[in-house]
Amino acid sequence: MPRTEPIKAVRGMRDLMPAERALWRTVERAAARVARSFGYQEMVTPILEHTDLIERVGTETDAVAKELYRFEDRGGRNLALRPEATAGIVRAYFEGHLNQGPQPARLFLIGPMFRYDRPQKGRYRQFFQFDIEAIGADSPAVDAEIIELAATWLREVGLRDVALELNTIGDHKCRPAYLDLLREYYRPLKDKLHGDCQRRLETSPLRLLDCKVPQCQPFKPKAPRITDHLCDECAAAWVLVRRVLDAAGIEYRLNPYLVRGLDYYTRTVFEFYPGGASGQQDALVAGGRYDGLAEAEGWRSTPGVGFAGGLDRVTEVVAASGAEVIPEPPAEVVVLADPGLEVEAAEVARLCRAARTVAVDYEPKSLRAKMRSANKLGARWVVLLGESEAQHHVAQLKDMASGAQVEVPWKQLAESLA
Ligand code: HAM
């Protein structure tokens, strides 16, 4: 038989090995705890959605236009791996009748998202988001609430040095006239812009403001600013969001060029960066208000606001900051039994599990070798079981740190380990 190459993981998709999961678990638990402390409830939506639903997010959105994993299933349906959670959660809010309950529905979701982007550090084709949505939320105070929630989460996982950038991009009332102004400003400069910006000038001129290509930068400072062209409602909302943030003592930087990559945003948009970094690729958390999304999906017009934190990036920054995460040992207790005592070893393990995490070493190795591997696993105790102990329903309980060993009846093992 010819030797075949071992099959490796799909490009851009990572395995999270047990050693990394410890930190991930800490970050996820903090997310869930903080979300619940703000009155948000967890939900789960499918990883697959109809491609049509995802396209409602906006066909100018990179995550949709260029990076969507799409395929036809065996029944001929056009499906996509979700590139983000918001579109699906808004769909579920209506399908699951949360729109008929108390408003806003405060929801959170932790799960994998998929984007066919060029993989690099901090950018993966399967990545994980902690997503927060407040659907049916009209008040700008909720915009500030979710920003505080994100700030609290980042602080709880030990990130003190983060920068919050904030902007408003108006709504369906004031934005069209502003976009006309922006187009008028950029049209005479069109030849000087890079290809994507030339194309976006007519379709989504806001994106010109967050372009990072050097040749487009000189024209930004003189471009008209939306904050000078807000309608009364948007202007009032913009004031209230900042008042609530100021009162909460949350620092932010006003960034008139922050517009976000997804098409669905209205009014408040924001991003959190690790200290010292800027530019969309490095954002740890990003979000904003999306009052037009429900209608774009074909439901009744309903306001909403939310964000997503990238777990891959947050865990990377937490790890780089040297935060100490004490890895949990795979098992606190390892049961080592002589050959032929598998049934008894399993029973002893079952009794010990009332108090501790327990693994059994069933491998045909010498006792010495078994002791060595229990030590490597980080076990705090081993339970030794030989023929005569098994007959008398006792075992030797050994404390790995002190080396002290005592004989304990099976029935008292859990108590001795507690
Ligand atoms: P987004 O800016 O596309 O927004 O993504 C949010 C966060 O997800 C990013 O700041 C980043 O931390 C993480 N992220 C995005 N793409 C990748 C990737 N390829 N690899 C690793 N991490 C990534 C949204 O997804 C919106 N749905 C957020 C939102 C919720 N807006 C309102 N509600």
Residues whose N, C-alpha, C, O or C-beta is under 5 A from the ligand:
A	BS01	HAM	P83 E84 A85 T86 R115 G122 R123 Y124 F127 I132 A283 L284 V285 A286 G287 G288 V305 G306 F307 A308 G309 G310 D312 R313
